[in-house]
Amino acid sequence: MDTKKTLTGCIGCDLSRRGFLAAGCAACAGVAGILSVPNIARAASDAVGKVRIRVIYALHSEVQAQPDWPNIGFNFKPTMDFIMKTLTNALPNFEFIPSMANGQEQAKQLIKEDKKANIDGYLVYQMNAWNQVVQPVAETKKPVLYADFQYGGSGGFLVYTAAFLRKNTPNVGFVASSNIEDLVEAVKCFELVKKGGTVADFTAATARLRVERTLKPRDRACTDDPVNALSPQDCLNKLKSSKILAYRNAEGGADESFMDIPVLVRPFSELNDAWKTANKDEAKEIVKQWQKNASMIEGVSPETLETCAAMYLAEKAMLKKHGADAITINCLGGFYGGQIHAYPCLGFHELCNEGLVGACECDVRSTASMLVVTALSQGRPGYISDPVLDTAKRQIIYAHCVASNKPFGPQGKKNSFEILTHSEDRQGASVRSMLPVGFMTTTVEFAPERKEILFHQAKSVDNDLNDRACRTKLAAEPVGDFEKLFTMWDQWGWHRVTVYGDLKAPLFALADTLGYKVIQEA
C-alpha cells in the first residue's frame, strides 16, 4: 500500500473502533505539547508571511488506554507524525503547530493561548469518535478544516459535521478521505483567507475541492437478485406478532413499544442467569460447528467460544420464554459492568442466520428496523452498523462486529466468516462476515415518532480488512448524491440497518400504507 497517499495504511499504524466510554484522560494533560516532527518549530523570522495553522488532534491520549475505536492500546503517534510530515513537506509556505485535546476544556485552553499567536486557522482531526474539540474551535470564527481519522473518529465526525451543515456554520470545511492528498489540497484553502478572502470563501473552496476529488460513479450494474417481498399489509400483519427483548441495564424497566411492536425491557440478571444454566454439552457442540465452519479463528480460545455459545443458548431461551423474535443487548455496558460475562456477538450472528433478530447495543430503533426488513424481504437479515464515509473511494463502509453470513435468508447462499476478538477491547469473540459483492443493498432506519423512514441504497463492492474499528466492514458505492450522505447523522444517530436486495419499491409502498415520509439520505 502507498503510505504516502493512504492514511488507512500509514507506516507504524497498528490500527482498530467506536466511542463507547467518555473521553477524559490524564495522559492528555499538557495538551499543547508539540509532536516530534522535524523542523515544525520555526523561528519568528522564518514564519513571516506563512500561513499559521494550529493542528488539534481530538483524542483520549496518545496511546489509547480504553476500549473505543480504533482499539485499546492504539498508538496514535505514528499516525500524527505521518500527517504532520506530509503536510510540512507538501506545504512549505505553511507553519503547522500540532497539539492534542481530549475535550472542550483543553481545546479552550489552546484557543486562549492562540489569541497572542497570530493563528490563521485550525485543522481539527477527529481521532476518537466523541471528543468534543471541534465545537469550541468553530466558535473562534476563524477558518476551520475538520478531518476524519477513518475507523477512529468517524462517529463523532459524521454527527458533528451534519450539525455544522444543518446550522450553516460559515467557517467550517471538512474532509473525509483515505487519501492524504485530499487533506493536503483542502489545507491549501487556508491561503485564501491569508490573502484577504473571507471564511465563506474558504469553506466554499473546501466543498468545491471535495466534490471535484470525490471518485466519480462507476458501473452500478448489480448481480440479479430478485426479492419476493411481502405486500405492505402482509408485512404489517407479520410485525403484529413480533416482540423485542431489550436488556438495557441491571434494573430493567417498564415495557415499551416501537411501531406498535412490544418491547420488553428486562434486567441483565435474567439473561446472565440463563447463561449460567445453559447446557454445557450443547454449548460444546455449537463450538465444534463454529470451529468447523469459520474460515479462520484468531485470538479466541475454545473456552471463550464456549462462553459465547452459552450466551447464544441463553438468548434463544429468553426469546422462547417471552415469545419474542428479536433481542437487543447493551453488550458493552453489561460486559464492562460485570453484569454479563460473555459477548452476545456470535449468538446474534446465529439468530440472524435463522431468520430471527439479534441486535447490538440495545438500539431498539435499529432492532425494529431489522425486524421490518426481515419481514418485508421474507427472511433476509438486517445488518446493523456504524458507517464510515470515504470520498476517495466514493464508498460508505458499514462497520460492526456482528453480521449474518446468510444475507439472502436462512435458505440462501452462505458466505465465509471469521471469528476474531471484539475489536475495541480485543476480548471475547465476534464475527467478520465476508459479505458478497456486486449486489444492490438497501439501508434504512425507522422513526415512528416523526413518521419517517430514512433510506438509501448502495452496491456492495468490497470487504475492508483494516484492523481498526469493527471486524465486519462491508464497503458499498451509494446510489445518488454522495454529498447528501453527510447531512443526516445529527438527526438520526450513527447506526444504520442494511439488507441485501432492492427493497425501494416495497419500502415506499410500506411508507404509503403507514402514512410515513421517506427521507432519501442520498
Long-range contacts (C-beta under 8 A, 24 or more apart in sequence): 3-82, 4-86, 4-180, 5-179, 5-180, 5-181, 6-178, 6-179, 6-180, 7-79, 7-82, 7-83, 7-149, 7-150, 7-177, 7-178, 7-179, 7-180, 7-183, 8-150, 8-151, 8-178, 8-466, 8-468, 9-466, 10-78, 10-79, 10-82, 10-180, 11-78, 11-82, 12-75, 12-77, 12-78, 12-79, 12-81, 12-82, 13-78, 13-79, 13-82, 13-468, 14-73, 14-74, 14-75, 14-467, 15-70, 15-71, 15-74, 15-79, 15-151, 15-152, 15-466, 15-467, 15-468, 16-69, 16-70, 16-71, 16-74, 16-151, 16-423, 16-424, 16-467, 16-468, 16-469, 17-68, 17-69, 17-70, 17-71, 17-151, 17-386, 17-399, 17-401, 17-423, 17-424, 17-468, 17-469, 17-470, 18-68, 18-69, 18-129, 18-155, 18-386, 18-424, 18-469, 18-470, 18-494, 19-68, 19-69, 19-128, 19-129, 19-130, 19-131, 19-155, 19-156, 20-67, 20-68, 20-332, 20-424, 21-66, 21-67, 21-68, 21-336, 22-130, 23-59, 23-60, 23-102, 23-103, 23-128, 23-130, 23-131, 24-60, 24-102, 24-103, 25-60, 25-61, 25-65, 25-66, 25-102, 27-60, 27-61, 27-62, 27-63, 27-65, 28-59, 28-60, 28-61, 28-62, 28-100, 28-101, 28-102, 28-106, 31-99, 31-100, 31-101, 31-102, 31-106, 31-109, 31-110, 32-99, 32-109, 32-110, 32-113, 33-99, 33-100, 34-97, 34-98, 34-99, 35-77, 35-80, 35-81, 35-84, 35-98, 36-77, 36-81, 37-81, 37-84, 37-85, 37-88, 37-98, 38-85, 39-88, 40-84, 40-88, 40-96, 40-97, 40-98, 42-95, 47-95, 49-93, 50-93, 50-94, 50-95, 51-91, 51-93, 51-94, 51-95, 51-120, 51-121, 51-190, 51-191, 51-194, 52-94, 52-95, 52-97, 52-117, 52-118, 52-119, 52-120, 53-94, 53-95, 53-96, 53-97, 53-119, 53-120, 53-121, 53-122, 53-123, 53-187, 53-190, 54-97, 54-99, 54-110, 54-114, 54-117, 54-119, 54-121, 54-122, 54-123, 55-83, 55-84, 55-87, 55-96, 55-97, 55-98, 55-99, 55-122, 55-123, 55-125, 56-99, 56-100, 56-101, 56-107, 56-110, 56-122, 56-123, 56-124, 56-125, 56-133, 56-137, 57-98, 57-99, 57-100, 57-101, 57-125, 57-127, 58-101, 58-102, 58-107, 58-124, 58-125, 58-126, 58-127, 58-128, 58-131, 58-132, 58-133, 58-134, 58-153, 58-156, 59-100, 59-102, 59-127, 59-128, 59-131, 59-152, 59-153, 60-102, 60-128, 60-131, 61-100, 61-102, 62-100, 64-128, 67-332, 67-336, 67-424, 67-425, 68-128, 68-129, 68-424, 69-128, 69-129, 69-151, 69-152, 69-153, 69-154, 69-155, 69-424, 69-468, 69-469, 70-151, 70-152, 70-468, 70-469, 71-423, 71-424, 71-425, 71-426, 71-467, 71-468, 71-469, 72-424, 72-425, 72-426, 73-426, 74-152, 74-468, 76-127, 79-127, 79-149, 80-125, 82-180, 83-125, 83-180, 83-183, 86-180, 86-183, 86-184, 87-183, 87-184, 87-187, 90-184, 91-184, 91-187, 91-188, 93-191, 94-187, 94-190, 96-123, 101-131, 101-133, 102-131, 102-133, 103-131, 103-132, 103-133, 104-132, 104-133, 104-135, 104-136, 106-133, 107-132, 107-133, 107-135, 107-136, 107-137, 108-136, 111-136, 111-137, 111-140, 120-190, 120-193, 120-194, 121-145, 121-190, 121-193, 121-202, 123-147, 123-187, 125-149, 125-153, 126-152, 126-153, 126-154, 126-156, 126-157, 126-160, 127-152, 127-153, 128-152, 128-153, 128-156, 129-153, 129-154, 129-155, 129-156, 129-157, 130-155, 130-156, 131-156, 132-156, 132-160, 134-160, 134-172, 135-160, 138-164, 138-169, 138-171, 138-172, 141-171, 141-199, 142-171, 142-199, 143-171, 143-173, 143-189, 143-190, 143-193, 143-199, 143-202, 143-203, 144-171, 144-172, 144-173, 145-172, 145-173, 145-174, 145-175, 145-186, 145-187, 145-189, 145-190, 145-206, 146-172, 146-173, 146-174, 146-175, 147-174, 147-175, 147-176, 147-183, 147-186, 148-174, 148-175, 148-176, 148-388, 148-389, 150-176, 150-178, 150-388, 150-390, 150-468, 151-388, 151-399, 151-466, 151-468, 151-469, 152-468, 152-469, 154-386, 154-387, 154-388, 154-389, 154-469, 155-386, 155-494, 158-387, 158-389, 158-486, 158-489, 158-494, 159-489, 159-490, 159-493, 159-494, 160-490, 161-486, 161-489, 162-486, 162-487, 162-488, 162-489, 162-490, 162-491, 163-490, 165-486, 165-487, 166-487, 166-490, 166-491, 170-199, 170-200, 170-203, 171-199, 171-202, 171-203, 172-203, 173-202, 173-203, 173-205, 173-206, 173-207, 173-210, 174-206, 174-210, 174-486, 175-206, 175-210, 175-391, 176-210, 176-389, 176-390, 176-391, 176-486, 177-210, 177-213, 177-390, 177-391, 177-392, 178-390, 178-392, 178-393, 179-213, 179-392, 182-209, 182-210, 182-213, 182-391, 182-392, 185-209, 185-213, 186-210, 210-391, 210-483, 211-483, 213-391, 213-392, 214-391, 214-392, 214-394, 214-482, 214-483, 215-391, 215-392, 215-393, 215-394, 216-394, 217-394, 217-477, 218-394, 218-477, 220-459, 220-477, 220-479, 222-438, 222-439, 222-440, 222-459, 222-502, 223-436, 223-438, 223-439, 225-408, 225-439, 225-440, 225-500, 225-501, 225-502, 227-377, 227-380, 227-501, 227-502, 227-503, 227-506, 228-378, 229-376, 229-377, 229-378, 229-503, 229-505, 229-506, 230-375, 230-376, 230-377, 230-378, 230-506, 231-509, 232-506, 232-509, 232-510, 232-512, 232-513, 232-514, 233-513, 235-372, 235-375, 235-376, 235-506, 235-510, 236-510, 236-513, 236-514, 238-375, 239-371, 239-372, 239-375, 241-325, 242-324, 242-325, 242-326, 242-371, 242-375, 243-322, 243-323, 243-324, 243-325, 243-326, 244-324, 244-326, 244-327, 244-328, 244-357, 244-364, 244-367, 244-368, 244-371, 245-318, 245-319, 245-322, 245-324, 245-326, 245-327, 245-328, 246-327, 246-328, 246-362, 246-364, 246-367, 247-271, 247-327, 247-328, 247-329, 247-330, 247-334, 247-340, 247-362, 248-330, 248-362, 249-330, 249-333, 249-339, 250-337, 250-339, 256-364, 258-364, 258-365, 258-367, 258-368, 258-448, 259-368, 259-372, 259-446, 259-448, 261-368, 261-371, 263-364, 264-322, 264-324, 266-318, 266-322, 268-334, 268-337, 268-339, 268-340, 269-339, 270-318, 271-314, 271-315, 271-318, 271-329, 271-334, 271-340, 272-314, 272-339, 272-340, 272-341, 274-313, 274-314, 274-317, 274-318, 275-307, 275-310, 275-311, 275-313, 275-314, 275-340, 275-341, 275-342, 276-310, 278-309, 278-310, 278-311, 278-313, 278-314, 278-317, 279-313, 280-306, 280-310, 282-309, 282-313, 283-309, 283-310, 283-313, 284-309, 286-312, 286-313, 290-346, 290-419, 293-417, 294-417, 294-418, 294-419, 295-416, 295-417, 295-418, 295-434, 296-418, 296-419, 296-420, 297-418, 297-419, 297-420, 298-418, 298-419, 298-420, 298-421, 299-420, 299-421, 299-426, 300-419, 300-420, 300-421, 300-428, 300-429, 304-342, 304-428, 304-429, 305-346, 305-419, 305-429, 307-341, 307-342, 308-342, 308-343, 308-344, 308-345, 308-346, 308-347, 308-428, 308-429, 309-346, 310-342, 311-340, 311-342, 311-343, 311-344, 311-346, 311-347, 312-344, 312-346, 312-347, 312-350, 312-351, 313-347, 314-347, 315-344, 315-347, 315-348, 315-351, 315-358, 316-347, 316-351, 319-351, 319-356, 325-356, 325-357, 325-371, 326-356, 326-357, 326-358, 326-359, 326-367, 326-368, 326-370, 326-371, 327-351, 327-356, 327-357, 327-358, 327-359, 328-357, 328-358, 328-359, 328-360, 328-361, 328-362, 328-363, 328-364, 328-366, 328-367, 329-360, 329-361, 329-362, 330-361, 330-362, 331-360, 331-361, 332-361, 332-424, 333-362, 335-428, 342-428, 343-422, 343-427, 343-428, 343-429, 343-430, 345-401, 345-402, 345-422, 345-428, 345-429, 345-430, 345-431, 346-419, 346-429, 346-430, 346-431, 348-402, 349-402, 349-403, 349-404, 349-405, 349-417, 349-431, 349-433, 352-381, 352-382, 352-383, 352-402, 352-403, 352-404, 352-406, 353-381, 353-404, 353-405, 353-406, 353-410, 354-410, 355-379, 355-381, 355-409, 355-410, 357-381, 357-382, 358-402, 359-384, 360-384, 360-400, 360-401, 360-402, 361-495, 363-495, 365-445, 365-446, 365-447, 365-493, 365-495, 366-445, 366-495, 366-496, 366-497, 368-446, 369-444, 369-445, 369-446, 369-497, 370-497, 372-444, 372-446, 372-510, 373-442, 373-444, 373-497, 373-499, 373-503, 374-499, 376-503, 376-506, 376-507, 376-510, 377-409, 377-499, 377-501, 377-503, 377-506, 378-409, 379-409, 379-410, 379-411, 380-407, 380-408, 380-409, 380-412, 380-499, 380-500, 380-501, 381-406, 381-407, 381-409, 381-499, 382-497, 382-498, 382-499, 383-407, 383-435, 383-472, 383-474, 383-497, 383-498, 383-499, 384-495, 384-496, 384-497, 385-470, 385-472, 385-474, 385-495, 385-496, 385-497, 385-498, 386-469, 386-470, 386-494, 386-495, 387-494, 387-496, 388-469, 388-473, 389-482, 389-485, 389-486, 391-482, 393-475, 394-477, 394-478, 394-482, 395-461, 395-462, 395-475, 395-476, 395-477, 395-478, 396-458, 396-475, 396-476, 396-477, 396-478, 396-485, 397-464, 397-473, 397-474, 397-475, 397-476, 398-443, 398-472, 398-473, 398-474, 398-475, 398-476, 398-496, 398-498, 399-464, 399-469, 399-470, 399-472, 399-473, 400-470, 400-471, 400-472, 401-430, 401-431, 401-470, 401-471, 401-472, 402-430, 402-431, 402-472, 403-431, 403-432, 403-433, 403-435, 403-472, 403-474, 404-433, 405-431, 405-433, 405-434, 405-435, 407-435, 407-436, 407-499, 407-500, 408-500, 408-501, 418-471, 420-471, 422-471, 423-467, 423-468, 423-469, 423-470, 423-471, 430-470, 430-471, 431-471, 431-472, 432-463, 432-465, 432-471, 432-472, 433-472, 434-463, 435-460, 435-463, 435-472, 435-474, 435-500, 436-460, 436-500, 437-461, 437-462, 437-463, 439-500, 439-501, 440-500, 440-501, 440-502, 441-474, 441-476, 441-498, 441-499, 441-500, 441-501, 442-498, 442-499, 442-501, 442-502, 442-503, 442-504, 442-507, 443-496, 443-497, 443-498, 443-499, 443-521, 444-496, 444-497, 444-499, 444-507, 445-492, 445-493, 445-495, 445-496, 445-497, 446-516, 447-492, 448-516, 451-514, 451-515, 451-516, 451-517, 452-516, 452-517, 452-518, 452-519, 453-507, 453-510, 453-511, 453-516, 453-517, 453-518, 453-519, 454-488, 454-492, 454-496, 454-519, 454-521, 455-504, 455-507, 455-518, 455-519, 455-520, 455-521, 456-480, 456-485, 456-520, 456-521, 456-522, 457-502, 457-504, 457-522, 458-522, 460-500, 474-498, 478-522, 479-522, 480-520, 480-522, 481-522, 482-522, 484-520, 484-521, 484-522, 485-521, 485-522, 487-521, 488-519, 488-521
